[in-house]
Amino acid sequence: MDKLPSKEDIIKILKSVKDPESEMSVFELGLVKNVDYLQEKRTIVVRCDFLRRNPSCVGCLPIAWLIQKKITDDLSKKFLEYDDVDNVEFQII
């Protein structure tokens, strides 16, 4: 595996990770706004826009959180396959 994902690799990852509710990719849904690499921390920082997808129904929020957790777990697994990536952090914007 490469040391770091290229721009093309990042796009492939975003296209491969699906929202379990809609089966659309996070790329198609535009959920990921930015991906950065912090070299000193060997960390990928992913900025996600989950807020616009949160339901207004308080009882539905736990389901939305489970969906978000599945997406972030899947993204983490893909990014952690790269040799120079030790951590993946998510920022909700």
C-alpha positions in Angstrom: 0.0 0.0 0.0 1.1 3.6 -0.7 2.4 5.7 2.2 -0.4 8.4 1.7 -3.6 8.5 -0.4 -3.4 10.6 -3.5 -6.2 12.9 -4.5 -7.5 10.2 -6.8 -7.3 7.6 -3.9 -9.3 9.9 -1.7 -12.0 10.3 -4.3 -12.1 6.5 -4.8 -12.4 6.0 -1.0 -15.3 8.6 -0.9 -17.0 6.9 -3.8 -16.6 3.4 -2.2 -18.1 4.3 1.3 -21.9 4.2 1.2 -24.5 5.8 3.4 -26.3 2.7 4.7 -29.6 4.5 4.6 -29.6 5.7 1.0 -26.9 3.4 -0.5 -25.4 6.5 -2.1 -21.7 7.2 -1.7 -20.5 9.9 0.6 -19.0 11.5 -2.5 -22.4 11.6 -4.2 -24.0 13.0 -1.1 -21.3 15.7 -0.6 -20.8 14.7 3.0 -17.1 15.2 3.1 -16.0 18.8 2.6 -12.3 18.5 3.1 -9.5 16.0 3.8 -6.2 17.1 5.3 -3.1 15.3 6.5 -1.2 16.4 9.6 2.3 15.1 9.0 3.5 15.6 12.6 0.6 13.6 14.0 0.4 11.2 11.0 -3.3 11.9 11.1 -5.9 12.3 8.4 -8.5 15.0 9.3 -11.9 14.6 7.6 -14.4 17.5 7.7 -17.9 16.2 7.3 -21.2 18.0 6.9 -23.6 15.7 8.9 -25.6 18.5 10.4 -27.8 19.1 7.4 -28.8 15.5 7.4 -29.8 15.4 11.1 -33.5 14.8 11.5 -35.6 17.3 13.5 -37.3 14.5 15.3 -35.5 14.0 18.7 -36.4 10.3 18.6 -34.7 9.8 15.2 -31.4 11.4 16.3 -29.9 8.1 17.7 -30.6 6.4 14.3 -28.8 9.3 12.5 -25.9 9.0 14.9 -25.6 5.2 14.2 -25.5 6.0 10.4 -22.8 8.7 10.9 -20.8 6.2 13.1 -21.0 3.6 10.3 -19.8 6.1 7.7 -16.9 7.4 9.9 -15.9 3.8 10.8 -15.8 2.8 7.1 -13.8 5.9 6.1 -11.3 5.3 9.0 -10.7 1.7 7.9 -10.0 2.8 4.3 -7.6 5.6 5.3 -5.8 3.5 7.9 -4.7 1.1 5.2 -2.0 3.7 4.2 1.4 3.3 5.8 1.9 6.9 6.9 -1.6 7.2 8.5 -1.9 6.3 12.2 -5.0 8.1 13.1 -8.2 9.5 11.4 -10.0 12.4 13.1 -13.4 13.7 12.1 -14.6 17.3 12.4 -18.3 17.9 12.0 -19.0 21.2 10.3 
